[in-house]
């Protein structure tokens, strides 16, 4: 039976559907990205972690923990061994021990200190996102001006995209990808060497997901009032959707990241990029 590795969104943790997925086959694996762990620990970490990770702790050998977003940004996109490079081997291998020594135990000073640290680190990451996320709405407003009236009409009404519009979306994604490489201070040695490699980087896929989210934003009338907290949540969702394009799927109850992930994966498959853990295709 084939191995199935699906990225799990925060809203899917602790849900009966996740338990059913893991019980259905030992070849089904839950892939946990950093943004999911940040959301789990950003508030009332001791309570939330125990509630949301309990199903995973029943199936520790089916849990895969990914490297930090910082590390993902620095992968150059070589297709050989790509998905395995995204995995954090030490945390993945010790997840069962983590459950036994932290999640499934009573509170003591050491466990309390651990959750306090996790909450502090998670809040710091959210604060960093809040500090930079205001630029995204400005980016959307500028990017919307590159589409002519007919293209905007297609985006708003979900009319099938023309070939020219598809190219424009890819080029816009590549432009944002280059901006991100500069703004994130990614050293030159971590930049992709070829265009196929660029398409297989997390940075490009996050940019692509941002562009697809932009089309949704245009489709809903370019609503200019998006609360900062909600925009931060959108960014975290888009990063999770982006990393899921490398794997076999995304498990989420939220329509936005589900739709963005599906469209991004379709585009990546159409242009021959790495999908489905290297098996290729769209599904």
N, C-alpha and C positions, 0 to 999 in steps of 0.2 A: 504494500500500500504506500502511495506517495506521501511524503512529508508535506504538510500544509502549515505555513508560518504566516500568521495574520497579526498585524499591529493592532493593539487594543487601546481604544480611546478611554479616557477616564470614566465617561458615563456608562461604559460597558462593564467596568470592574464591579464585582459584587452582584452582578445580575445573573438570573437563572440561565439566560442565553449563553453566557460565558461558561457556566458549569456544564451545560449540555454540549457545547463545542468541545471542551476538553475531555468529557466522558465518552464522547462518540468514538474517539480513536486516540491511542497513545501517540499517533503520528501527527496529531493536531497540536500546534505550539502557539503559545501566546507571546507575542513580541512586545516588550515594554520600552518605550522611548523616554528620553529624559523629561520631555514636557509633561508626560503623564505622571511621572513621579513628582514633579514640581507641583502639579495641581493636587495630588494626593496629600502632600505635606505642607501646603502653604497656610493652612488654618486648622487648628485643633489636630495637629499631626498624629498624636498618639491614638486618638479615637478614630480619625479618618483612615489611617493606615491599617488598623486592625479590621475595620469594617470592609474596606475596599480590597484588601489583599488576601482575605481569608480563603477565597476560592482558589486563587493562585497557589496558596500554601498547601492546598490539598493535592496539587499536581506539580510539585517543584521541578520535576524532571522535564516538564513540558513548558517551562518558562525560559525565555531568552531576554536578557537585559542588553540594551544597546549602549554604545559609547556615548559620551557627552556630545551635545550639539557642537561645542568647541572642536572636538575631534572630527565630527562629521564634516564640518566646514573645510577641513584640511585634507580630505580624501580627494585625490586627483582624478578619480573616475575610471581607472583602468578596469576593464570588465573582468579580468581573471581574478577569481576569489573575492569579488566585490562584496557580496552580501556578508560573507564571513568576516571581512574587515570592519563591518559596521557593528559587530557583536563585541561586547565587553566580556571576555572569557572568565575572568576571575569572579565577577559579580554573578554571572550566569551559573557558574559551577558551584558557587557557595549559597545560592538562593535558598536551598532547603535548610541549610544551617542557619541562615538569617531568620527564617520562619520559626525554627525551634528555639532560638536564643533571644529573639526580639519580639516577634509578632505573637507567638503562642505562649507567652510567659506573663506573669503578674508584674506590675510596675515595681521597679526599685530605682535607686539613684542612678545606676548606669543606664538603664533603659530610658528613664526620664531625660537624662542628659543627651542621649542619642536623638530622641524625638525633638528636643529643644533645638539642637544643632540643625537637624533636617529642616525644621520650620524656619529657622533663621536664614538658612541658605536659600530655601525656596522663595521666601519673601524678598530676599535680595535680588534674585533673578527676575521676579515679577516687577520689582522696582526698576531694574535696568530696562525691561521692556517698556514700562510706562514712560521712561525718560526719552525713549526713541520713537515710540509708536505714533506720536503726533505727526511725524514726517510722512507717514503712510497715507493719511488722508490728503495731504498736500500733493503727494505723488499721484494719487488717483485723479485729483482735479486737473493736474497737468497732463497726465496720460490720456484723459478723456478727450482732450483737444486734438489728439492725433487722428481721431476717427472722423470721417466725413459723415454727412447727414444720413446717407444710405446705410453706412456701416453701423451707425448708432441705432438705426431703426431695426437692423437685423439682430443686434445684440439685445435690444429691449424686447423684441417680439419672439426671440428664440427661433428666428428663421435660419435654416441651415447656412453655415458660414461659407462664403465664396473662397476660392483658392487664395485670392489676394488677401482676404481678411485673415485666413489661417496663417499665411506668411507673416502678416503684420503682427499677429499675436506672438508668434515664435520669435521674431526679431525684437519685439518689446521685452519678452522674457530674457533674451540674451543680453539686452542692454541693462536690464535691472540686475542680471547676474553679474555683469562687469562692475556695476555700481556697488553691489554688495561685497565683491572681492576687495574693492578699495576701502569701503567704509568699515569693514570688519578687520582691516589690516592683515589680510591673509598674505603671508610671505610668498614671493614669486615662486619658490621651489614647490609650493603646494598648488600652483595653478595647473589646470589641465593642459596637456601637451597638444591634443588634437580636438577637433570638433566632436567626434564621437565620445571622447572622454569627457568633454564639457557637458554633454547631454546626460552623462552618468554621474554627475556630481550632485551632492545634496544641495549645494548653493543654487545651481540652475533649477533644480526641481522645486525648491522653495520659491524661486522667482516665478516659475511657471504657475504655481498654485496661487501666488499673489495676483498674477495677471488674470487667471480664470476667476478669482474672487472679484477682481475689478469688473469683469464682464457682468457678473451678478449685480454688482453695485450700480452699474449703468442701467441694467435691466430693471432695477427697482427704482429708477428715477433719480439716481445720484443724490440720495438723501444725505444732506450735509451734516446732520446732527447725529453723530455716533458717539455715545458715551465712551470716555477713555477706557474705563474698565472693560466694557464690551469689546472694544477694539483690541485690547490686550488678549482677551480670550480668543478672538478671531485669529490673531497672530499665532498663538499657541496651537490652535486647531490646524492652521495651515502648515505649520512645521510638522505636526503629526501626520497630516495627509501626505506631505511631501516624502517623508521617510517611508511611508507605507507603499509608495510606488515601486520600491525595490523588492518588496515582498509579495506574498500571494494574495493579500487583501487587507482591508481595514474594517474592523468591527467597531461600529459606533451607532448610537441612536440619534445623532444629530445630523439633520439633512444637509447642512452646509458643507462640512468636511467630507461627508459621504459623496455628495455630488461633485465637489472639486476634485477629490481623489479619483473618482471614476473618469472624469473628463481628462484629467492630467495623464492617467494611465493609458487612456485611449490614444491621446496625442503621441505619447512616448512610444507606444507600440507601433503606431503608424509610421514613425520616422526611424524605426529600427533600433531604438534605445533599449537598454537593459531593463527587463521587467520579470516579475514572477520568479525571483531568486535565480535568474539566469536562464530560465526555461523559455522566456520570450512570449510574445503574443499578448492578447488582451482577454481577460476573463474576470 
